[in-house]
């Protein structure tokens, strides 16, 4: 069974469109159709239901797809392993991050990986909050996700890479904007802008916990998975928000970061990955991460 036939099958199965699949594979549509038909003849079954308007997998095609994907993944792992033996690392590592919250951690890692392993491609996906990041890594859609600890029980491995105290971001004309520190209780009853709890945001969970300790429940008037958009909304006067201290230097004009008074609440930044993933490319990136993002010491 030829590899190119399997690759053609997966492309059509994922695109469900011969034209798009041909473009993805860098070939014409007619040769792609012929390749798929040869695979069907070889297997003695029809893999796709075709019409002038649509393409759909047959039951046989749906049964075959996960096995072909695994076979191609194993082949790619084999290629990576042979390159690693020669001291070269090639491949792609998909990384999910929330955005501005990771500006102190993502940048050092990506710069170091590109410098030390130029053959590694980093596929970066932003606006990925903790809950979504964990789910995507568990499913194999991401290799690494930046998350906030603790996470729900999960088979993923995690490692702490940074720790920052929480503070508040206020509109520049807010009554407390000029204070050196703020009691969180002073913001009771004010509109809050935040990250969505429904997506499993660790920051939003910490915000709710800190507000509860301060004796109130925050009234969230708008949510976004983009931390910088949250900051922009604060600068526009929509409300106030709670953020980790590392956000202070990049707060947009019209807003100000103010530390919280009292015992700090810590945002614990970590990376998460599948411990059973044998990819040497993933291991190379994790090794770089351990060097440039060491676990902070208490």
Residue, then its C-alpha position, 0 to 999 in steps of 0.5 A: x500500500x503506497x504512502x501517497x495513496x494513504x496521504x491522498x485518502x486522509x486529505x480528501x477525508x479531512x477536506x471532503x472536497x477533492x479540489x481543496x484536497x488537491x490544492x493541499x497536496x500540491x497536485x491536480x484534482x484528476x490525479x488525486x481522484x485516480x490515486x484514491x480510486x487505486x486505493x479503493x481497488x486495492x482495498x476492494x471497497x468504496x471509501x467515499x460517496x461522491x456526487x456532483x455536490x458533495x463528498x462523504x466518507x462511507x462506513x468503510x472510509x470512516x473505519x479506515x481513517x483513524x488507522x491510516x492517521x496512526x500509520x502516517x503519524x508513526x511514519x513521521x515519528x520514524x523520520x524524526x527519530x532518524x534525524x535525531x540520531x544524526x543530531x538534527x531535529x526537524x518537525x512541527x510542534x503546535x503550541x497554544x497560549x492565551x495571548x498577552x498573559x504569556x508574553x513573558x514566557x512564550x517569547x523566550x521559548x520561541x526565540x530559543x527554539x528557533x535559534x537552537x533547532x532551525x528545523x523545528x516549526x512552531x505552530x502557534x495558536x493564540x486565545x487558548x485559555x487553560x481549560x481549552x488548552x488542556x482539552x486540545x492537548x489531550x486530543x492531540x490537536x496541540x502538543x504543548x499548551x500554556x496553562x494556569x495551575x492547578x488544572x482539573x485531574x488529567x493525564x497530562x504532564x505539567x511544569x510550573x514556569x512562572x509565578x506572578x501576583x494578581x493586581x487590578x487594571x483600572x481605567x485611568x480616570x477611575x477613582x482608585x487609579x492613582x493609588x499605590x495599592x488597592x483593596x480588592x473589596x473596594x471594587x465590590x459592585x463595579x462592572x468587571x471585564x474578564x476571561x470566560x469561565x466557560x472556557x476554563x480560564x484559570x485567571x477567571x477562576x482566581x479572580x472569582x476566588x479572590x473576590x469571594x475572599x474579599x466578600x463579594x461576587x464580581x459582576x462580569x459585564x463582558x468576557x473575551x478569550x483575548x487578554x489584550x482585548x480585556x485590557x482594551x475594554x478596561x481602557x475604554x471604561x467598560x469596567x475593571x479587571x484582575x490580571x497578573x502583574x506581568x501585564x503591567x508594562x503592556x497595559x494600553x493607554x487609558x488604563x493603569x495596573x495597580x497591585x493589590x494590598x495584602x497577602x498576594x494571590x498567585x497566578x501560576x503559569x505552566x506548560x502542559x503536554x502528553x507525557x506519553x508522546x514519544x516525539x523527539x521534536x516535542x522532547x527537544x522543545x521541552x528540553x529548551x523550555x526547561x532551560x529558558x523557563x526554569x521552574x521558579x524557586x520559592 
